[in-house]
């Protein structure tokens, strides 16, 4: 349903948390999100959030991540947008976050 675009904040200019959102074009049922960051520079802490047209809801909270790719399966949610809220980047650049790809199923 979404993905393919790379995103990174400027670690010297912007503070975390920051939201990157993917517009699904219409409300869809989502049950899985795959998050791809950069090897050796994973986003350590982040939330996967869903927007139902009125409010954002946290679907999954991730802390202490060390993997460049993670797959998250959860109970079905209806959403028109899916977002990743980066809260902490890699240890060597804790205020910097990169997303290389997000796949939404």
C-alpha positions as a printed Julia matrix, in Angstrom:
105×3 Matrix{Float64}:
   0.0    0.0    0.0
   2.88   2.41   0.52
   6.62   2.81   0.65
   9.58   3.29  -1.67
  10.64   6.77  -0.56
  13.63   7.57   1.62
  13.41  10.15   4.4
  15.94  11.57   6.85
  15.82  14.54   9.17
  18.81  16.84   9.48
  20.42  15.84  12.77
  21.98  19.29  13.16
  18.75  21.23  12.54
  15.7   19.25  13.66
  14.9   17.6   16.94
  13.05  14.34  17.32
  10.28  13.28  17.57
   9.21  13.69  13.97
   6.31  12.14  12.09
   6.62  10.7    8.6
   3.21   9.79   7.24
   2.06   7.74   4.27
  -1.26   8.71   2.68
  -3.12   5.57   1.58
  -5.53   7.59  -0.59
  -8.6    6.19   1.18
  -9.45   4.24   4.3
  -8.0    0.74   4.18
  -7.6   -2.15   6.57
  -3.97  -2.5    7.63
  -2.52  -5.47   9.54
   1.23  -5.25   8.95
   3.93  -2.61   8.56
   7.53  -3.34   7.55
  10.05  -0.64   8.51
  13.44  -0.38   6.77
  16.12   1.9    8.18
  19.87   1.97   7.47
  22.26  -0.78   8.59
  24.39   0.45  11.51
  22.05   3.48  11.87
  18.67   2.04  12.91
  15.95   4.16  14.43
  16.15   3.0   18.05
  12.77   4.21  19.34
   9.69   4.82  17.22
   5.92   4.45  17.1
   3.78   3.13  14.29
   0.6    5.2   14.19
  -2.64   5.06  12.2
  -4.95   7.94  11.24
  -8.63   7.07  10.86
  -9.67  10.44   9.44
 -10.13  12.04  12.86
  -7.42  10.92  15.3
  -3.98   9.32  15.32
  -3.75   6.04  17.26
  -0.54   4.3   18.27
  -0.52   0.78  16.8
   2.92  -0.28  18.06
   5.64   1.29  20.21
   9.19   0.11  19.55
  12.1    0.79  21.93
  15.73  -0.26  21.73
  15.55  -1.39  18.1
  18.88  -2.48  16.61
  17.66  -3.99  13.32
  17.73  -2.31   9.93
  14.5   -4.11   8.95
  11.56  -5.06  11.16
   8.13  -6.45  10.39
   5.19  -5.68  12.7
   1.9   -7.6   12.58
  -1.04  -6.3   14.6
  -4.83  -6.49  14.89
  -6.57  -4.95  11.84
  -6.96  -1.16  11.9
  -8.88   1.06   9.48
  -6.67   3.92   8.42
  -6.3    6.5    5.67
  -2.73   7.25   6.75
   0.03   5.29   8.45
   2.87   7.09  10.16
   6.22   6.45  11.79
   7.04   8.73  14.72
  10.82   8.7   15.13
  11.68   9.38  18.79
  15.38   8.4   18.96
  17.92   7.62  16.28
  21.02   5.44  16.46
  23.33   5.68  19.46
  25.99   7.58  17.5
  23.42  10.12  16.2
  20.51   9.89  18.64
  18.77  12.96  17.21
  18.95  11.71  13.6
  16.52   9.29  11.98
  16.41   7.66   8.55
  13.65   5.66   6.91
  14.59   3.93   3.7
  11.31   2.18   3.08
   7.98   1.48   4.74
   5.75  -1.28   3.41
   2.12  -1.29   4.49
  -0.08  -4.37   4.18
